[in-house]
Amino acid sequence: MVEHTDDGHHVVVDGRKWRATDPLIPADDAAVLRRWLMAARRDVGTAKRAGDTGGEAAARSRVHAAKTALGERGPAWWEQDEDARRDRWTDGLRQAADEGFAPPE
């Protein structure tokens, strides 16, 4: 089980604080964004093992985009209004869809 800070803004893993995913994101959308994030993280590892610096940079860029869409990077989701939060994750969903990640039907 993941421990959250009292304000819900962060999770604590092995004593280290990380920004929590925006709780306003619908579960299906968050699942798509997490799948996109995990695929990008795998691509980072694959590119590193292959010595493909360009591929690694592209994969890291996708990791950053997915984490931003989830609210884990960029402007703090708790400081944004609902429209800005929705725009952030829907932009991420569009990027994920461009790479073949789609919401479940």
Backbone as JSON Lines, residues from 0, in Angstrom:
{"i":0,"aa":"M","n":[0.84,-1.2,0.0],"ca":[0.0,0.0,0.0],"c":[0.87,1.24,0.0]}
{"i":1,"aa":"V","n":[0.46,2.22,-0.77],"ca":[1.19,3.47,-0.87],"c":[0.68,4.44,0.2]}
{"i":2,"aa":"E","n":[1.6,5.05,0.89],"ca":[1.25,6.03,1.91],"c":[1.18,7.41,1.27]}
{"i":3,"aa":"H","n":[0.15,8.17,1.61],"ca":[0.01,9.54,1.12],"c":[0.3,10.53,2.26]}
{"i":4,"aa":"T","n":[0.77,11.7,1.89],"ca":[0.92,12.76,2.89],"c":[-0.48,13.2,3.32]}
{"i":5,"aa":"D","n":[-0.57,13.87,4.45],"ca":[-1.87,14.29,4.98],"c":[-2.66,15.15,3.99]}
{"i":6,"aa":"D","n":[-1.96,15.97,3.21],"ca":[-2.66,16.84,2.25],"c":[-3.01,16.11,0.95]}
{"i":7,"aa":"G","n":[-2.5,14.88,0.75],"ca":[-2.8,14.1,-0.45],"c":[-1.99,14.49,-1.67]}
{"i":8,"aa":"H","n":[-1.09,15.43,-1.52],"ca":[-0.32,15.93,-2.65],"c":[0.85,15.03,-3.03]}
{"i":9,"aa":"H","n":[1.3,14.21,-2.11],"ca":[2.47,13.38,-2.35],"c":[2.22,11.95,-1.85]}
{"i":10,"aa":"V","n":[2.98,11.02,-2.44],"ca":[3.03,9.66,-1.93],"c":[4.42,9.48,-1.33]}
{"i":11,"aa":"V","n":[4.51,8.56,-0.39],"ca":[5.79,8.28,0.26],"c":[6.16,6.83,-0.06]}
{"i":12,"aa":"V","n":[7.29,6.67,-0.72],"ca":[7.78,5.34,-1.09],"c":[9.18,5.2,-0.53]}
{"i":13,"aa":"D","n":[9.38,4.19,0.31],"ca":[10.68,3.97,0.95],"c":[11.21,5.24,1.6]}
{"i":14,"aa":"G","n":[10.31,5.97,2.26],"ca":[10.7,7.18,2.98],"c":[10.92,8.4,2.11]}
{"i":15,"aa":"R","n":[10.69,8.27,0.81],"ca":[10.92,9.39,-0.12],"c":[9.6,9.9,-0.66]}
{"i":16,"aa":"K","n":[9.42,11.24,-0.67],"ca":[8.19,11.85,-1.16],"c":[8.24,12.04,-2.67]}
{"i":17,"aa":"W","n":[7.13,11.68,-3.32],"ca":[6.96,11.9,-4.76],"c":[5.6,12.55,-4.97]}
{"i":18,"aa":"R","n":[5.49,13.41,-5.98],"ca":[4.21,14.04,-6.24],"c":[3.19,12.99,-6.65]}
{"i":19,"aa":"A","n":[2.01,13.05,-6.07],"ca":[0.94,12.1,-6.37],"c":[0.28,12.43,-7.71]}
{"i":20,"aa":"T","n":[-0.29,11.42,-8.31],"ca":[-1.09,11.59,-9.52],"c":[-2.31,12.44,-9.18]}
{"i":21,"aa":"D","n":[-2.7,13.29,-10.1],"ca":[-3.87,14.14,-9.93],"c":[-5.12,13.28,-9.72]}
{"i":22,"aa":"P","n":[-5.77,13.39,-8.56],"ca":[-6.93,12.54,-8.28],"c":[-8.17,12.9,-9.11]}
{"i":23,"aa":"L","n":[-8.15,14.03,-9.81],"ca":[-9.29,14.42,-10.65],"c":[-9.33,13.62,-11.95]}
{"i":24,"aa":"I","n":[-8.22,13.01,-12.35],"ca":[-8.17,12.25,-13.6],"c":[-9.06,11.01,-13.46]}
{"i":25,"aa":"P","n":[-10.0,10.82,-14.39],"ca":[-10.84,9.61,-14.33],"c":[-9.97,8.35,-14.4]}
{"i":26,"aa":"A","n":[-10.41,7.3,-13.73],"ca":[-9.61,6.08,-13.61],"c":[-9.19,5.5,-14.96]}
{"i":27,"aa":"D","n":[-10.09,5.46,-15.93],"ca":[-9.73,4.91,-17.25],"c":[-8.67,5.75,-17.94]}
{"i":28,"aa":"D","n":[-8.78,7.08,-17.83],"ca":[-7.78,7.96,-18.44],"c":[-6.44,7.81,-17.74]}
{"i":29,"aa":"A","n":[-6.46,7.74,-16.42],"ca":[-5.2,7.57,-15.67],"c":[-4.54,6.25,-16.03]}
{"i":30,"aa":"A","n":[-5.34,5.21,-16.25],"ca":[-4.78,3.9,-16.63],"c":[-4.08,3.98,-17.98]}
{"i":31,"aa":"V","n":[-4.66,4.7,-18.93],"ca":[-4.03,4.87,-20.25],"c":[-2.71,5.61,-20.08]}
{"i":32,"aa":"L","n":[-2.73,6.68,-19.31],"ca":[-1.5,7.48,-19.11],"c":[-0.43,6.66,-18.4]}
{"i":33,"aa":"R","n":[-0.82,5.82,-17.45],"ca":[0.17,4.96,-16.77],"c":[0.75,3.91,-17.72]}
{"i":34,"aa":"R","n":[-0.09,3.34,-18.59],"ca":[0.42,2.37,-19.58],"c":[1.42,3.05,-20.51]}
{"i":35,"aa":"W","n":[1.1,4.27,-20.93],"ca":[1.99,5.04,-21.79],"c":[3.3,5.31,-21.06]}
{"i":36,"aa":"L","n":[3.23,5.69,-19.79],"ca":[4.41,5.95,-18.98],"c":[5.28,4.7,-18.87]}
{"i":37,"aa":"M","n":[4.67,3.57,-18.55],"ca":[5.45,2.32,-18.38],"c":[6.11,1.91,-19.7]}
{"i":38,"aa":"A","n":[5.41,2.08,-20.81],"ca":[6.0,1.74,-22.11],"c":[7.19,2.65,-22.4]}
{"i":39,"aa":"A","n":[7.06,3.92,-22.09],"ca":[8.16,4.86,-22.31],"c":[9.35,4.51,-21.41]}
{"i":40,"aa":"R","n":[9.09,4.12,-20.17],"ca":[10.18,3.71,-19.27],"c":[10.89,2.46,-19.8]}
{"i":41,"aa":"R","n":[10.11,1.51,-20.32],"ca":[10.74,0.33,-20.93],"c":[11.6,0.73,-22.12]}
{"i":42,"aa":"D","n":[11.1,1.67,-22.91],"ca":[11.85,2.14,-24.08],"c":[13.16,2.82,-23.67]}
{"i":43,"aa":"V","n":[13.16,3.51,-22.54],"ca":[14.4,4.11,-22.04],"c":[15.43,3.01,-21.81]}
{"i":44,"aa":"G","n":[15.03,1.96,-21.11],"ca":[15.94,0.85,-20.82],"c":[16.43,0.16,-22.07]}
{"i":45,"aa":"T","n":[15.54,-0.08,-23.02],"ca":[15.92,-0.74,-24.27],"c":[16.93,0.11,-25.03]}
{"i":46,"aa":"A","n":[16.68,1.4,-25.11],"ca":[17.58,2.3,-25.83],"c":[18.94,2.39,-25.12]}
{"i":47,"aa":"K","n":[18.93,2.43,-23.79],"ca":[20.2,2.48,-23.05],"c":[21.03,1.23,-23.31]}
{"i":48,"aa":"R","n":[20.39,0.07,-23.25],"ca":[21.12,-1.18,-23.48],"c":[21.68,-1.26,-24.9]}
{"i":49,"aa":"A","n":[20.98,-0.64,-25.84],"ca":[21.42,-0.66,-27.23],"c":[22.41,0.46,-27.54]}
{"i":50,"aa":"G","n":[22.64,1.36,-26.58],"ca":[23.53,2.49,-26.83],"c":[22.93,3.51,-27.78]}
{"i":51,"aa":"D","n":[21.61,3.53,-27.87],"ca":[20.89,4.43,-28.78],"c":[20.56,5.72,-28.04]}
{"i":52,"aa":"T","n":[21.45,6.7,-28.11],"ca":[21.25,7.94,-27.35],"c":[20.05,8.74,-27.85]}
{"i":53,"aa":"G","n":[19.81,8.71,-29.16],"ca":[18.65,9.42,-29.7],"c":[17.35,8.77,-29.25]}
{"i":54,"aa":"G","n":[17.31,7.45,-29.28],"ca":[16.13,6.73,-28.82],"c":[15.89,6.92,-27.33]}
{"i":55,"aa":"E","n":[16.99,6.96,-26.58],"ca":[16.86,7.18,-25.15],"c":[16.29,8.57,-24.87]}
{"i":56,"aa":"A","n":[16.78,9.57,-25.58],"ca":[16.29,10.94,-25.38],"c":[14.8,11.04,-25.74]}
{"i":57,"aa":"A","n":[14.41,10.38,-26.82],"ca":[13.0,10.41,-27.23],"c":[12.13,9.71,-26.19]}
{"i":58,"aa":"A","n":[12.6,8.58,-25.68],"ca":[11.84,7.85,-24.66],"c":[11.75,8.67,-23.37]}
{"i":59,"aa":"R","n":[12.83,9.31,-22.98],"ca":[12.79,10.14,-21.77],"c":[11.82,11.31,-21.94]}
{"i":60,"aa":"S","n":[11.73,11.83,-23.15],"ca":[10.78,12.91,-23.43],"c":[9.35,12.41,-23.24]}
{"i":61,"aa":"R","n":[9.07,11.17,-23.67],"ca":[7.74,10.59,-23.48],"c":[7.46,10.32,-22.0]}
{"i":62,"aa":"V","n":[8.48,9.89,-21.26],"ca":[8.31,9.71,-19.8],"c":[7.9,11.04,-19.18]}
{"i":63,"aa":"H","n":[8.6,12.09,-19.55],"ca":[8.3,13.41,-19.0],"c":[6.87,13.84,-19.38]}
{"i":64,"aa":"A","n":[6.49,13.63,-20.63],"ca":[5.14,14.02,-21.07],"c":[4.07,13.24,-20.31]}
{"i":65,"aa":"A","n":[4.3,11.95,-20.11],"ca":[3.31,11.13,-19.39],"c":[3.21,11.56,-17.93]}
{"i":66,"aa":"K","n":[4.34,11.8,-17.29],"ca":[4.32,12.21,-15.89],"c":[3.69,13.6,-15.74]}
{"i":67,"aa":"T","n":[3.91,14.47,-16.72],"ca":[3.28,15.79,-16.7],"c":[1.77,15.64,-16.84]}
{"i":68,"aa":"A","n":[1.33,14.78,-17.77],"ca":[-0.11,14.56,-17.97],"c":[-0.76,14.02,-16.71]}
{"i":69,"aa":"L","n":[-0.05,13.16,-15.99],"ca":[-0.57,12.6,-14.74],"c":[-0.55,13.61,-13.59]}
{"i":70,"aa":"G","n":[0.11,14.75,-13.78],"ca":[0.2,15.76,-12.74],"c":[1.39,15.56,-11.81]}
{"i":71,"aa":"E","n":[2.28,14.64,-12.17],"ca":[3.42,14.33,-11.32],"c":[4.62,15.23,-11.6]}
{"i":72,"aa":"R","n":[4.54,15.98,-12.68],"ca":[5.56,16.99,-13.02],"c":[4.84,18.22,-13.54]}
{"i":73,"aa":"G","n":[5.6,19.3,-13.69],"ca":[5.0,20.54,-14.17],"c":[4.32,21.28,-13.04]}
{"i":74,"aa":"P","n":[3.41,22.18,-13.41],"ca":[2.7,22.94,-12.37],"c":[1.96,21.98,-11.43]}
{"i":75,"aa":"A","n":[1.98,22.3,-10.16],"ca":[1.31,21.46,-9.16],"c":[-0.19,21.43,-9.44]}
{"i":76,"aa":"W","n":[-0.76,20.22,-9.53],"ca":[-2.18,20.09,-9.87],"c":[-3.07,20.77,-8.85]}
{"i":77,"aa":"W","n":[-2.68,20.81,-7.61],"ca":[-3.52,21.41,-6.56],"c":[-3.52,22.93,-6.64]}
{"i":78,"aa":"E","n":[-2.65,23.49,-7.49],"ca":[-2.63,24.94,-7.68],"c":[-3.31,25.34,-8.99]}
{"i":79,"aa":"Q","n":[-3.81,24.38,-9.74],"ca":[-4.48,24.65,-11.01],"c":[-5.98,24.55,-10.83]}
{"i":80,"aa":"D","n":[-6.73,25.3,-11.67],"ca":[-8.18,25.13,-11.64],"c":[-8.53,23.86,-12.41]}
{"i":81,"aa":"E","n":[-9.78,23.44,-12.29],"ca":[-10.2,22.17,-12.9],"c":[-10.02,22.17,-14.42]}
{"i":82,"aa":"D","n":[-10.26,23.3,-15.08],"ca":[-10.11,23.35,-16.53],"c":[-8.66,23.13,-16.94]}
{"i":83,"aa":"A","n":[-7.73,23.77,-16.24],"ca":[-6.31,23.59,-16.56],"c":[-5.88,22.15,-16.31]}
{"i":84,"aa":"R","n":[-6.38,21.57,-15.24],"ca":[-6.04,20.17,-14.94],"c":[-6.56,19.25,-16.03]}
{"i":85,"aa":"R","n":[-7.81,19.46,-16.45],"ca":[-8.41,18.64,-17.5],"c":[-7.66,18.82,-18.82]}
{"i":86,"aa":"D","n":[-7.31,20.05,-19.15],"ca":[-6.54,20.31,-20.38],"c":[-5.21,19.57,-20.34]}
{"i":87,"aa":"R","n":[-4.55,19.55,-19.18],"ca":[-3.24,18.89,-19.04],"c":[-3.35,17.41,-19.36]}
{"i":88,"aa":"W","n":[-4.31,16.72,-18.73],"ca":[-4.36,15.29,-18.96],"c":[-4.96,14.93,-20.31]}
{"i":89,"aa":"T","n":[-5.88,15.76,-20.84],"ca":[-6.42,15.43,-22.17],"c":[-5.37,15.66,-23.25]}
{"i":90,"aa":"D","n":[-4.5,16.65,-23.08],"ca":[-3.38,16.81,-24.0],"c":[-2.49,15.57,-23.97]}
{"i":91,"aa":"G","n":[-2.24,15.05,-22.77],"ca":[-1.44,13.84,-22.64],"c":[-2.12,12.65,-23.28]}
{"i":92,"aa":"L","n":[-3.43,12.55,-23.14],"ca":[-4.16,11.44,-23.76],"c":[-4.06,11.5,-25.28]}
{"i":93,"aa":"R","n":[-4.1,12.72,-25.84],"ca":[-3.94,12.87,-27.29],"c":[-2.55,12.4,-27.74]}
{"i":94,"aa":"Q","n":[-1.54,12.78,-26.97],"ca":[-0.18,12.33,-27.31],"c":[-0.07,10.81,-27.2]}
{"i":95,"aa":"A","n":[-0.65,10.25,-26.15],"ca":[-0.61,8.8,-25.97],"c":[-1.35,8.1,-27.11]}
{"i":96,"aa":"A","n":[-2.49,8.64,-27.51],"ca":[-3.26,8.04,-28.6],"c":[-2.47,8.07,-29.9]}
{"i":97,"aa":"D","n":[-1.69,9.13,-30.11],"ca":[-0.85,9.23,-31.3],"c":[0.18,8.09,-31.35]}
{"i":98,"aa":"E","n":[0.5,7.55,-30.18],"ca":[1.46,6.43,-30.09],"c":[0.76,5.08,-29.99]}
{"i":99,"aa":"G","n":[-0.56,5.08,-30.12],"ca":[-1.29,3.83,-30.13],"c":[-1.89,3.42,-28.79]}
{"i":100,"aa":"F","n":[-1.85,4.3,-27.82],"ca":[-2.45,4.01,-26.51],"c":[-3.84,4.64,-26.5]}
{"i":101,"aa":"A","n":[-4.84,3.82,-26.28],"ca":[-6.22,4.3,-26.31],"c":[-6.93,3.86,-25.05]}
{"i":102,"aa":"P","n":[-7.96,4.6,-24.66],"ca":[-8.73,4.18,-23.48],"c":[-9.43,2.86,-23.74]}
{"i":103,"aa":"P","n":[-9.67,2.07,-22.7],"ca":[-10.4,0.82,-22.89],"c":[-11.82,1.09,-23.37]}
{"i":104,"aa":"E","n":[-12.35,0.16,-24.14],"ca":[-13.73,0.35,-24.65],"c":[-14.73,-0.33,-23.77]}
